[in-house]
Amino acid sequence: MRRVYMDHSATTPVRPEVVEVMLNCLTEKFGNPSSLHYFGRLGRRALDEAREKVANAIGAKPEEIVFTSGGTEADNMAIHGVAMLNQNRGNHIITSAVEHHAVLNTVKALGKQGFTVTILPVDKYGMVSVEDLANAITDKTILITIMHANNEVGTVQPIKEMAALAKAKGVLFHTDAVQSMGKIPVNVDELGVDLLTISGHKIYGPKGVGALYIRKGTRWRQSLFHGGAQERLRRAGTENVPGIVALGKACELAVQELDKEAVRLTGIRDKLIQEVMEKIADVRLTGHPTKRLPNHASFCFEFIEGESMLLSMDMKGIAASSGSACTSGSLEPSHVLLAMGIPHELAHGSIRLTLGRDNTMEDVDYFIENMVPIVERLRAMSPLNPDSEFDFEENCADCKISSSCHL
Ligand SMILES: *Cc1c(COP(=O)(O)O)cnc(C)c1O
């Protein structure tokens, strides 16, 4: 069967060039970077080179990079770190309603430990207002954490403006750049941020590795874990050298190919959006129409459930994702879609298509060819559709699932 993977915001395959350097590291450069002997020195050198590559890719200095177990740890580290460093300066943290759970739940956890939290709303495109941010900053604010690009709807935030505002008020600014890395330019000085998160597996590297950029001068001498003195006392634990080397290579390639790939992906994305809007009725594009990631298309389909669409698509070999309740593992649909003011019923019909290196224009044709009949068939039997053939008497009479049903 033809397989079309359109879920690159969830994860990406590891590129062959990355596998190659990683394999070489696993077998040949296995020494512990803390060891003084030859083997240790090889590991140390591999680590240093990777740090340089990651730093170069985001316009940072090598000593400003701390390797972590992924985007989640880097987000936790940034937020906890600033909170602990600045406890005697203030206790106010500002974030947005559309953050990844790695940020949102970390901030909320601190909210239960005596920190004051402001969660900024977004407009219908998922955009945070710079003015709202300006109004939210107080003399107790110690950290602002707002993502560069959203994973669910692709909206790119005005980080440069917001970080400038933070700087003027002497507040540290963190951004989660896991989704923007490799898709649009990510440069710590251009953006003006103090802390920035990236993750390996979203940029054709392996899972379980990421990095936090910490701007020089933040006097960071703490680790989420207690242990050894690795990463200049900022992250205890023997370094994941093969993963880190792979992250270095993935970053290097991502930046080398960014301009060309962004143009190519934008072309495919725009065709995808245009065809969906033209060929399928009652569909809404979610996220910003223009200020969005070049590989990101997301929609809400009326009268259908996201997971029914995903399952039907999967039977045709198409892989995508949804922010509807069942896929998110809770009864509530995606917090991002709800924050954008999308009604519950519509949010249940959300589909996210995220493109990558392996996608082509022909994939769009294949998607549309299969999606049009899928939507037609599901809508014909959907209880949410006023014109459907769904038999309420027969199907709903003895139903006990009342709390999650929106009928
Ligand atoms: C995937 C993702 C993360 C988490 O990164 P992991 O490496 O999977 O822990 C954080 N933020 C965003 C925006 C993401 O898309």
The ligand as an SDF file (V2000), in Angstrom:
LIG
                    3D

 15 15  0  0  0  0  0  0  0  0999 V2000
    7.3740   17.7150   20.6240 C   0  0  0  0  0  0  0  0  0  0  0  0
    7.3700   19.0130   21.3290 C   0  0  0  0  0  0  0  0  0  0  0  0
    7.9320   19.1590   22.6090 C   0  0  0  0  0  0  0  0  0  0  0  0
    8.4810   17.9940   23.3700 C   0  0  0  0  0  0  0  0  0  0  0  0
    9.7100   17.5510   22.8650 O   0  0  0  0  0  0  0  0  0  0  0  0
   10.1920   16.0600   23.2260 P   0  0  0  0  0  0  0  0  0  0  0  0
   11.5780   16.0020   22.6780 O   0  0  0  0  0  0  0  0  0  0  0  0
    9.2410   15.1330   22.5510 O   0  0  0  0  0  0  0  0  0  0  0  0
   10.1670   15.9310   24.7140 O   0  0  0  0  0  0  0  0  0  0  0  0
    7.9030   20.3950   23.1950 C   0  0  0  0  0  0  0  0  0  0  0  0
    7.3760   21.4620   22.5710 N   0  0  0  0  0  0  0  0  0  0  0  0
    6.8320   21.3720   21.3440 C   0  0  0  0  0  0  0  0  0  0  0  0
    6.2630   22.5870   20.6990 C   0  0  0  0  0  0  0  0  0  0  0  0
    6.7990   20.1460   20.6940 C   0  0  0  0  0  0  0  0  0  0  0  0
    6.2320   20.0660   19.4900 O   0  0  0  0  0  0  0  0  0  0  0  0
  1  2  1  0
  2  3  1  0
  2 14  2  0
  3  4  1  0
  3 10  2  0
  4  5  1  0
  5  6  1  0
  6  7  2  0
  6  8  1  0
  6  9  1  0
 10 11  1  0
 11 12  2  0
 12 13  1  0
 12 14  1  0
 14 15  1  0
M  END
$$$$
